[in-house]
Structures are given as C-alpha cells and as structure tokens.
Amino acid sequence: MDISFSLSYYKRKEVQSAIIRESHDKECSVRFINEGFGKRPDILSYENDVLELAKKKATSFHCSEELWFNPLALSTGMKRRELDDLRKGWDLILDIDCPDWELSKLTTHLFVKALEAHGITTIFCKFSGNKGFHIAVPFEAFPEKVSYEGQVVFFKNLFPEGARKMALYLLSYITENFAKIEDDYVLFLDEYKFSFKQLQNIAKKNSHSVIAYRCQNCKTISEEFPKKSKSTYECVKCGTINVSKNNADVIACSSCGYPVQAKIEKNICKHCNHSSKFEKIFNFFAVVDVDTILIASRHLYRMPYSLHEVSKLVSTPISTSNILNFKKENASPEKCSFDKPFIIREKAKKGEASNLVLLAFDSSFNETKRKDENVQKEIVLPETALSEEFFPPCIKKISLGLEDGKKRALFVLLNFLRTVGWSLEQIEEYVYEWNSRNSEPLREQYIKGQLSQIKQGKKPILPPSCSNKNYYTSIQICSPDGFCQHIKNPSHYTKNKSELNPSKKQKEKKKVEKPREVVIVDDKNNEINFKLLQNITNDDLLRRCVLLIKNSGDGFLLAKDKAEKWILPLETYVEKKEDVSKAMKRIAKSNIGLRTFFPREINLPKELLKKDNFFNYFFYTVVDRHINNFNPCEDFQELKWFSKSELLKKLKEKENSFSKEINEILKLNI
C-alpha cells in the first residue's frame, strides 16, 4: 500500500472520528508499511493520534477483543491472575475467513442465525476488509458469573477459553442444524446448495475432506470412516464376558470352561471403542477458518474503518440482514459512510447470551472430556533438555521454515519442546530463530502471546499425535523414517531415541545463584561500593525504598510479620545493578505477587530523607484488588486492608502492634 493512499484516507476527519469511537477501553496497535506492528501496549485517545500515525506510514489499526481498566498497564509475560485483575470484560468476536467469497458470506450468515437461535438479539457484523467478516456479541450481553469446571467464576476472567468454547460449539451447532448432505451436495438452511466438487476445491489447500463421520454412540467426529474391528467373547452358557490376549477364534470360558467362539464386531469407534453406526456429515473445518478457536489473550482484530493492506478496502460495519447481499465494492474508501458504529453497547440486554454460554460450556463437543485422551495424564519431563539430533523428521522439517500452517506449527513446536525438557529461554530462542526462516514470519506479538501460556505456569501437554491430519499431513511436514512406525507422538520419538543413545545425553547445567550485594553510598548519596548484606556495619549508608499500597477507598495494605507486628509489606534495599524503580518491582513481585503498578513519589521531610543509616525513597501506588488476590510471601502471616480511620484508632489503642514507620507515613497526609 502506498503511503499517499493511506494518508489521504486517514486524514479525513470522519475516518479519525470513527476509529477513535471504537477504541474506548481497548488496547490498540498499528501496522506500518514494511515495518510490521508498532509498540504494545498502546491506546488511541484523540482523533489527531490517527493522523500523526498515518504520517509515520501507518496502514491499518487493530484493537483487542478484551476491555481493560488501563490498557497501558499491560506487559508481556503477565500472569493469568494479573490479566484477570486488569481485564474489564471481553467481546465475543467471531473471525470468519474462507477462500471462497460466497461461502464466506453464507458461513457468516449461518453464525448469525445460530446466535439468534440461542436468544441473542444484540449481534453486530463488519466486513474484515479482504475475504471474511467479524461477528460481535458485546460483553454486556453475557452474564456476570457462570458455573465453570465445578466453580462459580466471573465471566470476564474466562478469556480466551470461553471464546474458544463458544466458537467450537456454534460451529458444531451449525453442522448439526443448518447443513444436510443430499446426494453429491451439501444443502444449507434447506436453501443454499454447494456441490462436493465445489467444496473439495475450496478445501484442497487444507488437505481436509469435506465429509466427516460422527459416531452415534459418543458423537465423536472423524474425517476417516472407522474400519477398526474387535473380537468379543461372551459365553452362551453362563454369560461371562471373556478376554483373549491374542484374539483367538475359540477360547475356554474363564468361569465354566465352556468353549466360547469369537464374535467379530466391525466399525469400532476408536474413541468409545464400541461398535457403532456412523452418520455422514459435512466437515465445516475443511472450508472455513474460524480464527477465534486459536486466539490467545491480548488477541487483536482489525478495527472498524481501518484499511486492509492487500485489498485497500475499508473494514466496514454492515447490517446482519445484509450479509448475503454485501459486495466488496461497497467497502471502497470512496463509497463508505462513517456514521454506523460497529458495536453499540447500549443495545445489549444483560444476560441474553446466558443460554449460549451454558450450552457451550456443557457441550460434549469439547474434546478435552474424552476419557481416553493422553493429555489428561501427568507428563513426566526429562531431567535434561533432549538434543536436536533426536528430533523426529516432522519437527526438523518445521525448523526449516514454512509457507503455510505456521500457527499450527508453532503450537506443535511449543508443546514438543516443553515435553522434551527444554527451558523457556531455550524455547524462546529456538522459536524466534525458526520464525525468521518462515517465508512470511508470524507477528512477534502473536508469538509472545503463545509463549505467555508457558510463562503462566500451565502444565505441559503433548503435541498433537502423529495421526492428527489437521497438523502434520495438512501442512505437509509428515515424512516418516523407519523409527516413526514405532511411535504415536513426536515427543515419544525423541524420548525413545535418546534412551537408545544414553552416552549422548546432555548433562544438566545447574545454575548457581550469585549472592546479592547492596549499594553503599557516601553522605551525599553518591554510590561508592557494594557489600553483601551480612557484611554491613553501622558505618555504612544504604539506599532504601518503601512502597505504600493504597486503594481508591483510602485503605492501606499492611502485613503481619512472624513477630505478630503489622508492618509495611514493601520495603527493601537497593541492590547492585539496580535503580530504585527496579528495586520496587522486585520487592512487590516477591513479597505480595504484584507486578503491575504505577508508583508516585512522596515528598519526604528532611528528617525522613536521611534517617539512621538510610537514604530513603518513599512511594505510594493505588491498587484496587481483593485481599485474596495477593500472593504473600512466607515472611507474612497475613495481609489486610485497613481504612485510615481504623488505622488511626488502632495506633492509639495498640501502638506496639504496629511499626513506627506507619505512624510517620500517616502524618504525611498522602
């Protein structure tokens, strides 16, 4: 896209106004010509922001599905609980993409119909700008709390898993209710007809079959018709069900000794292991990419009224009743009108999406409920990282770089490397190097989002099994060698091969933590030396910082130490290679599990600036968090919020139960 084209578009006042209108409470990011995406987190606050970014060669604007109390407080590597505290809510954004334009419109129409069938009236839609559409259900339409995995939780905290479950459920619902197979055609809504040949041509790129088979017993869907069979041995004399280790034709009954003849059961479902009838259904995954299924936290989508770099069209909000009649030329910059918002939150009816949430969360379509899935088992990680020389052919092929299927390949790589014992640092280095070899690298922010799942401490799971065609076959990386026939998963390949070569196992490098040294200063606060804390004498001057935690209700956070005294929970010395800011972040994280905060310096009187053996730095920050959402260290027996009036009263009654510093700080009138 030429800069003159984008600049002439974004300098229009109505465009600037329309983009800013959609950015409220959203994290925003900008894509630049030939430079990828800009810094994150970022926000758009003023119309002039759009113009200034366009002058710097901005081509498109993107925003988060999540709504945040303060988007600028976001940072890479935040823990799940920190994200939940900062998240205000999230909109359900269904990202529909299909290489065939007519099928893309029809699929979007079907999703809208499915949402309406679940009692939802507040549904919004926009053209994505190229081949697909975005469907939105605003956060205000969902219930405040839901039952999830046996607990009642806030709905706002169920991102991205809640969005994934609803997208999968809706796709299953559409397949079940809106698509029928008749002869050599698939009929949608009893009205729109596509031939198998048309659909297979669309699906060819993904190496999927447009026909799938559903077991009528367990409802599991498979792309291949199950041809597995098994032998059963029921004694006709006493009714005992016998087991044969070698599937012999005749065995003796274990109860009465009577000869039992084998009965062959055909078409056994590999998931429920029962003889079953299989229903032929349309495989929507073959032709449609619902990007919502693969999203991670902080996922972005193209903002309404942003340009698309390839098509040069505008991502335009449209009426849900006009999807099938929509024409791409209506999204040209010359024809667009900018008065139609994408999401109108005022129209949402609170809780109208409750039925969808209930059915999606309880749906047996969720594959994680299968009892025989290996992912439910505890995975034992190797003590040392296994060498690349033991990697299977598919992983080696991924490492060369890919043209298609990069997101699926990244999913395989991350789970594979974790289960063969690689550390987070090793995985990060490997993945970024791999991405540089891709013909069109994945966005760095997408990779960071996927890596954050590991940083949040989630249990490792095996990569998809070798039989999963959605991965290895469809992205053309499956090229088995002689060892592959003995394994079912890439991780097993590496573990088994390494055990055959014990002499080549790598020795684990034990990290020795260096002793920490604190900064020693002169009487003018100039840095002169470093010392171990245990070697400090009364003649040494140290830099000390204290962070006071308040809430918007004028409450103060205090900690009870092991001596039963209430103290300020965050105070520390400044260490070597640290400034005051780093020292505060270190102690906040280690003492109460607080990672995101905005410190404000307290102007101290002279008697507190330099006191005893310290040069003091006092700060305060405002944190609105329930006491149970902090993570206190072992040195604290209890954390508690005290109101200012309560604290003053307690200090008068039981002054010895509180540190002297608390009284001094209250006098400052912060």
Secondary structure, DSSP 4 states (H G I P E B T S, - for coil): --HHHHHHHHTSHHHHHHHHHT-TTEEEEEEETTTEE--SSB---SHHHHHHHHHTTEEEEEEEEEEES-GGG--TT--HHHHHHHEEEE-EEEEEE-SSHHHHHHHHHHHHHHHHHTT----EEEE-SSS-EEEEE-GGGS-SEEEETTEEEEGGG-TTHHHHHHHHHHHHHHHHHHEEEETTEEEETTTEEEEHHHHHHHHGGGT--SEEEEETTT--EESS-----EEEEE-TTT-PEE--SS--SEEE-TTT--EEE-EEEPSB-TTT-SB--EEEEE-GGGT-EEGGGG--TT-EEEPTT-B-TTT--B--EE-GGGTTT--GGGGSTTT------S--GGGPPTTTTHHHHHHHHH-TT-GGG-TT-GGGSPPPPPSSPPPGGG--HHHHHHHT--SS-HHHHHHHHHHHHHHTT--HHHHHHHHHHHHHTSSSPPPHHHHHHHHHHHHTTPPP-PPPPTT-TTTTTTTT-----TTGGG-SSHHHHHHHHHHT-GGGPPPP-PPPPPPPEEEEE-TT--EEEEEEGGG--TT-EEEEEEEEEE-TTSEEEEEEETTS-EE-S-EEEPBTT--HHHHHHHHHHHHH-------EE----HHHHEETTEEEEEEEEE----GGGS---TTEEEEEEEEHHHHHHHHHH-GGGB-HHHHHHHTT--
